[in-house]
Amino acid sequence: MRVLHPFVLAAVLLAAAPSAAHHGWGSYDAATAVDITGTIRAMSYDNPHGMVHLEVPGKTWMVVLAPPFRMLNRGLPAEMLAVGKTARVVGYPHRSDPTELRAERITVDGKTVELR
């Protein structure tokens, strides 16, 4: 029986981590649409999905967006998600995390982009 060198095993496990971290959409309640408007307090435009922290009165949502290539192709470049801008998001809440939302569409600067 052949045993992998510990460094090789570690490299294989680290390479697989990003795919294991990606989640399915079953964790979100697609029967309950949420429509929120707030101020972008943080953003990322990274794979596998972009993200904004959207501050609304009394709460800050972590909004999961589409992958960057899809957002860019649909007319939502990273610059539109600048901190301090107002955004309206329609999406579905996470079933177990009351601060997380999966966005279906986002409106920034009067432009609405369908993300799914």
ABEGO torsion letter per residue (X at the ends): XBBBBAAAAAAAAAAAAAAAABBBAAABBAABBBBBBBBBABBBBBOABBBBBBBBBGBBBBBBBBBAAAAAAAGBBAAAABBGBBBBBBBBBBAABAABBBBABBBBGGBBBBAX
